[in-house]
Amino acid sequence: MADVSGLILTVVGLSLNVASTIYSFAQNVRAASDSIRGLSSELYALIGVLEHMKLQRQQAAPSEPEASPEFHGPSSTKQVLEETLVFLQELKKSLDPPQSRVKVAVQKMKWPLKETETNSHLQRLERVKTYFILSQVTVEMYVEERVLLLYSMLYFYCIPLA
């Protein structure tokens, strides 16, 4: 469980770093498109979802594995987190400032990714964010179902028959 928590923290940290880089580009590049702003928005939304997952994991009792976000498949959640981490590292690398002065000057005038690449990254971020949101909703529905079941059992067995 600690492994997934560590991955969540790592992905959040890298997401913040990439979002900061994208924000800087959006401020400095003359013709920053809406897709660049969309990429930044999706990163911040992903950070929010992951922060929610982290909070739920911290609040869950250790004896309640069903309350953790990955009760229905720890390997799938871990795998998606690892793939997200690799994706964000690749995105960060493609946005890192170049070493030569000429390339730095060119980079200030234009976004380093092609429009298709930006849209591809945007779609990927949307899919990852959606996966984690659905994961959280599934967990919450499962927990609610369990509470209702326990409540109904308690109600049924504790009411004296007249």
N, C-alpha and C positions, 0 to 999 in steps of 0.2 A: 504494500500500500504506500509506503514511503517513496517507492520508486516513481509511482504515478504522480504523487504530490511534488516531487522534485522536478519531474518533467513539466508539470503545469507551471511551476515557478519559472523554469528556464524559458518556456514558450512565451509567458507573459513578459519577461524581461527582454527577450529578443524582439517581441512584437512592439514594445515601447520604443526600442532602439530604432527599428525600421520605420515606425510611424513618425518618429522625430526626424529621421532623414527625409522621409517623404514630405513632411510639413516644411522642412527647410527648402526642398526643391520647389514646392508650390509657392513659397514666398519669393524665391530668387529667380526662378525661370520665368521668362517674360510671358510666354503663352501657356501657362499651366492649364491643361484641359480638365474637364469635369471628371474624366476617368481617373485622373491622378487624385483628385479630391475624393472620389468614390473609393479608391484604394485605401486612402488614409482613414476614411469613415469605417470601412469594413475591418480594418486593423483594430480600431478603437472598439468596435462592437465585439470582435473576437476577444479582446482583452477583458471586456465586461463579462462575457459569458464564462471565460476561464476564471476570473476572479470569483464569480458566483459558485463555480464548481469547487474552487479552493475553500471558500467559506463553508460550503455544505460538507466537505470532507473534514474540516476542522470541527464542525459541530456534531458530526456523527459519532456515536459511541463506538469504541473499538469492537464491541461484541455484536454490532449490527452491520454486517457486511452488505445487507440489502439496502442500507441507506447511503452507501457510497455510490458515486456516479457510474462505477463500472461493475456493479453487481451482476449485470446480465452479460458480461463479457470483458473481464479485465484486460485480456490480450487485445481486444479490438480497440478499446479506449487508449491503451498504451501505444498500440500501433499507429493510431491516428495522430496521437500527440507526437510520436517520433517522426512521422511523415511531415507533420506540420513544422516541426523544428527544422528538418532538412530543407523544406520549401522556403522557410523564412531565412535560413542561412544563405540559400542561393539568391534570394531576392536582395538581401543585404549586400551580398558580394557584388551583384550587378549594379547596385546604387552607390557603392563606395567610390569616393573621389579618385580620379586617376592620378598618376604620379607626375606626368609631364605638365608643364605650365600651359602648353597649347591646348591640351585636352581639358584642363581645368577651365580655361576660358570658353571653350566650346560647350562644355557641360553647363555652364552658367546660362547659356543661351538656349539650350534645348534639353528636353527630358531624355535620359539615357536609354530608355526602353521604347521600342516601337509600340504603336497603338494596339496592335494585335497581342503583343506580349503583355501589355498593361491590362487589357481586357481578360486575357487568360489568367493572369494572377488574381484579378478581381473575382472572376468566377470561382477560382479555386478557394479563395478566402471565404466566399459566400457558402460554398459547399461544406467547408470545415466548420464554420460557425453554425450552420444549420445542423450538422451532425451533433455537435455538442449541445445545442438547444434541445434537439429531440431526445438526446440521451438524458438530459435533466428532466424533461417533461415525463419521460418514461419512468424514471426513478420516483418522481413526485406522485405520479398516478399509482404506482405500486405501493408506496408507503400509505397513501390515502386509502387504498383498497384494504390493506392490512389493518389499518386503524378502524375502518368501518366494520370489517369482519369481526375484530375483537370486541368492538362496541356491541354489535348485534348478538354475539355469543354471550357477553356479559349480561345484556338486557334479557335475553331469553332464559338464561339459567338462574338469574337472580330475582326474577319476579315471582312472588308466591302465587300458587294457583288457588283460585277462590273456590 
